[in-house]
Amino acid sequence: VQLQASGGGLVQTGGSLRLSCAASGGTFIDYTVAWFRQAPGKEREFVAFITGSGNKRTYGDVVKGRFTISRNDAKTTVTLHMDNLKPEDTAVYYCRANDSWGQGTLVTVSS
């Protein structure tokens, strides 16, 4: 599956952004889809995942309570809704499904 991530941008502390991960040319079928992020000079970090059925969602400790992952019924798009953003959320965000990675989308949170 080919993945297309979008929705990044510049936002102030406390603001919100919505990232989307689309399955190009098809659907995610029943793949678990995950978001990761990588800040400059740091290792890639787990953010959240959602199972193929959408029944289970898991979040990294640093985003729990602020981020929400969801998927549409057609299983073509997975969305990461990010609230109460902090400067430490600044990173390139990547989606992953079935061992494939999207190209990443940059999120910058200004203080």
N, C-alpha and C positions, 0 to 999 in steps of 0.2 A: 504494500500500500504506500502511495506517495502522500506526504503530508505537507500542508501549507499553513503556517502559523501567521497570524496577523493581529493587529490591534494595539501594538505597543505605541509608546509615545512619552511625552513629558507631562508630568503632573506634579502638583504641589503636595507636600505632606498632608495627610488626611484625606486626600482625594481618592477617586476610584477609576479603575480602568477595566475593560473587558477584553480578554484575549480569546481568539478563536483558533481552533485547529480543525482544518477541513481535510477530508480524505479526497484527494484529487482523483477524478475519474471513477469514483465508486463509493463504497461505504466502508465503515470500520468493521462491518460484519459483527462478530461478537468479541472483537479484541478489547482487551483492557487498554485504556488510553491514559497516559501519564503526562504530567508537566514536570519539567526540571528547570533549574535556572543556574546560571553561572555568572558570578560577579567578577570584575577584573582582578586577576591575581589569586582567584580562589577556585576550589574544585567545584565541579558540577554538583548541585544539591537537589534532592527530591523535594517537590512542592506538593503534588497531589496526584491521585489516580482515581479512575472510575472504572468499574467492571463493565463487561459487555452488556449485561442486563440493566446496568444503571442502579442496581440495588445496593451496591457497596461503594462507599467513597472513603478514602483515607487521605489525611493531610499531614504534612510535615509540621513539627512542633512550632516552628517559627511563624507559620501562617495560619495555624488553627484558629478558628473564630473570626478570621478576617477575609479569607478566601473561600469561594464556593465553586466546585466543579460540577458540571452538568453536561448532558448530551441530548441531542434532539431525537425525536422518535424515529426518524428516518436513518439514524446512525451515520449521518454524514458529517456532523460537526460536534466538536466538544468545546465547551466554553469554560473559561476560567474567569470568574468575576472576582475582582480584587477590590476590597474596601479598606479604608483607614490605612492607606499606604504610607510607608516610612522610607526614609532615605536608604536604609539598609535593604530595602526590596529592589533597589536598582540592580539590574542584571539583564543579561540576554535570556529570554525564556524560550524553552524548547518543548515541543510535544513529541511523544514517542508512542508507537504502536507496532506490535509485531516485529520488534527489532529494527524498525525504521525510525529515523529522526527527521523532524521538520527542520527548516533552515534557521529558525530562531527569530525572535522579534524583541527589539530593545525596549526596556522599560526604564525610564529615568525619573526618580522622585527627588524633587528639589526641597531643600530645607527652608 
